[in-house]
C-alpha cells in the first residue's frame, strides 16, 4: 500500500480465488486529476484481459480524452468521449478524435429527453459511492441510447470527480473511476425486472476514490 492507493487482492484466499479469480480493485486516497494516468492504465489492463471493444470516458476540457487516445492506441478500441459543453472542450482534441475514428458527443446537443436518463433515486444512490460512479453509469447508458455500442455487451466506463459536475469538488478534474458495466437502454436499465436478471449490471469496479 502506498500513501495514495490501497489494493485489495484475493490471491491468498483460495476459497474465494477458485470462484472469483485474482482481481485487483484500487482505492484512491483522494479524488482528482492526479489519479488520471493510473485509472486509464488499469482500464487498459482489464480491457485487454476481458477483450472489451468499447470504452467510454468523460472529459470536460479534453485533457482526459487526449490521454485516453494515447493509452488505448493500437488496441482496436472503440473510444467514445462524452463532453460537457463544446465551448469548454479543446477544438484540437475534437479534431484529433475525429481523425482517429473515435466518437465525440455532447449530451447538451440533444433535445429533451436527453440520452442516458437516470431516475432521481438512482442518482442519489450512485453518488453515495462517489460522483464519478454516477457519471460512469450515465455515460454508459448514453452510449447505448445513441446506439454507439450494443446492448448487453460489457464495456468499460471511465469518469471522475469533475469540475463540470453539478456538485463540483475542490481539486476535481481528470478521471478516478473505472467500471466494467453491461448496460442496456436507460429506460430499461433501472426497471425492477431488469435488476433481478443476471445481466444489465455493474460487473466490476476497477478503481474509485475512497
BELSULRA-V177319 format. One record per backbone hydrogen bond with DSSP energy under -1.0 kcal/mol. CO is the residue of the C=O (numbers start at 1). NH is the residue of the N-H. Records with the same first field share a line. If there is no record, write none. Layout:
CO->NH  NH
//
This chain:
4->29
6->27
8->25
10->13
13->17
14->18
16->19  20
17->21
25->8
26->208
27->6
28->210
32->35
33->36
35->39
36->40
37->41
38->42
39->43
40->44
41->45
42->46
43->47
44->48
45->49
46->50
47->52
53->78
54->156
55->80
56->158
57->82
61->90
62->66
63->67
64->68
65->69
66->70
67->71
68->72
72->75
78->55
79->103
80->57
81->105
82->59
85->88
86->89
90->94
91->95
92->96
93->97
94->98
95->99
96->100
97->102
98->101
103->81
105->83
106->109
107->110
119->123
120->124
121->125
122->126
123->127
126->129  130
130->134
131->135
132->136
133->137
134->138
135->139
136->140
137->141
138->142
139->143
140->144
141->145
142->146
143->148
144->147
155->181
156->56
157->179
158->58
159->176  177
160->162
161->173
169->172
177->159
178->206  207
179->157
180->203  204
181->155
183->152
185->188  189
188->191
191->195
197->199
201->182
204->180
206->26
207->178
208->28
//
